Amino acid sequence: MAAPAAGHRAAAVLAVPLAAGAAVSVALGVYGGLHPPTGVAVNVAGFSGAQSVKAWLATIVVLLALAQLLTALALYGRLGGAAPAWVAPVHRWSGRLAFLVSIPVAMHCLYALGFQSFDARVLLHSLLGCFCYGVFVAKMLVLRKDGAPGWALPVVGGLVFTALVGLWLSASLWFFTRFGLIF
């Protein structure tokens, strides 16, 4: 009898973070679909174009997400032994930096390109982008949620990581294989 009660309690605790994440995902998709793409994007001096900026910034985000994964594994004791004191600050700061570096990439995608579906790769990328920020919101809310089940944070964190890797594969890797590692 205790297991169903615990399951209901976990569902209640996770309802708001998951609903907020779903709302963000849907809102981004709707905005991206309704907003006419401008073609104007964030550009950085020294890069050949907006797509190059996006590909390289997304690569930085994925590398920071990899740091997040490794430090999370260390914090959960999955790399053997206790994590050194520096691991928690590295985990927090790599996450903050990943989020900040992802913003110009997301702005480029949403504002300049919009939600598109002209082929399977682009549709997957659009869906993953909306999902990524939605699950990120859920992760941030679960992080501070008292009473959240122990499995919730690693699961939503893993979903953020998986979405980021999928985004990188469907855009940056595609760009690099088409045009090379140009700046």
N, C-alpha and C positions, 0 to 999 in steps of 0.2 A: 504494500500500500504506500510505502514511503517513496518509492521510485516514481509513480505517477505524479505525486505532489511535487517532487523536486523538478520533474519535467515541466509541469505547469508553471512553477516559479521561474525556471530558466526562460521559458517562452515569454512570460510577462516582462522579465527584465530586459530581454533582447528585442521586444516588440518596437519600442521607440527608436533605438538605433537602426534597426533594419528598415523600419518605415521611413525614417529620415533619409537613409541611404537610397532607398528606392525612389523617393520623391526627387532627390538630387539627380539621379540617373535619368528619370523621365523628363524632368525640367530641362536638363542639358540636351537631351534628344529632341524635345519639342522645339527649344530655341534654335538648335542647329538645323532643324528641318524647316522652320518658318523663316529664319533670318536669311535673306538673300546673300550668298557669298560675295564678298567684296573683292577678293583677289589680292587685297592689300594685307600685308602681313608684317610681323615683327622681323626686322633685319638687323644684323650686327655687322659693323665695319670689319672688313677682313675676310668675310665669307662671300662665296660666289653668288649666293642667293638665299631666299627664304627657306627653300626646301633643305638646303645644306645646313642652315642654322638649326632647323627643326630636327634633322637627323642627328646632329652632333649633340645638341642639348638633350635629346631623348636618350642618347647613348650614356651621357653623364648621369641621367636619372636612373637608368638601369644599373650602372655601376654602383651608385649610391644605394639602390635597392638591394643589390647583392651584399653590400656592407651591412644593411639592415638585417638581411637573412642570417648572415654569419654571426652577427652580434646577438641576434635573438636566440639562435641556437646555443650560443655560449651562455646567455643569461638563463636559459631553461636547462642548463647543464647537459646539453646534448653533444658537446664536444669533449667531454671528459673533464671531470673536476669542476671546481668553482670558477666562475668568471672573475678575472682581475677587475679591480676597481674602475679602470678606465673604460671598460666595455659599455657600461650603461650610458655615460656621456657620449661616447662615440655613436651608440645606437640612437640616442635622441637627436643629436646634431646631424647625423647622416639622413635621418628622416626629415628633419626640418629643411635641410638643403635640397633633398630630392623633391619635396613639395614646391619649394621656391623656384627651382630650375624647371619644374614641369609647367609652371604657369604660362610662360611665353609660348611653349609648345601647344598647350591647350587653347590659348587665345588664337594662335595661328589656325589651329584646326577648326575651332568653332566660328571665328569671325571671318577668316579669309576663305575657308573652304566649306564650312557648314556640314551638316549630316548628309552624307552621300551614299548611294547604293548602286552605282553604275556597273560595278563588278563585285565578285565575292570578296576579294581582298579588301576593297574599300568599305564595303558594308561591314565586314568583320571588324575593321579598324574603327569605324564609327561606333559600332555597338560596344566594343571593348573600351573605347574612350569614355563613353557615358557610364558604363559599368564601373570602370576604374575609380572615377571620382565619387560615385555613389558608395562603393564599398570602402573607400577611404574615409568618407564621412562616418559610415557605420563603425569603422575601426576606431576612429578618434572618440566616438561616443561610448563604445564598449570599453575603451581604455580607462575611462574614469567612472564606469558604472559599478557601483557597489552591488554585490550579489550576482554578478555575471558568472556563468559557469567557467571553469578553468580552461575549457577547450575553445571558448568563443574567440578570445584574442588571437591565438595562433591560427585559427581557421580564417578569420577575416583578414589578418595580416598576410596569410598565404594567398588569399584571393587577390589582395592588392598586388602582391609580387607577381602572381600568375598573369594578371591583367596587364601589368607593365611589360612583362616579357612578351606577351602576345602583341601588344601595341608596337613594341620595338621590332619584332619579327615582321609585322604586317606593314611597316612604313620605313623605318630606318634601314633594316637589312635589305629591304626591297630597293631603297634609294642607293645604298652602297653597292649592291650587285649590278644595278643599272648604270650608275655614273662613276663609280669608284669612290675612294675615300677622299674626296675633294673637300676643301674648305670653301 
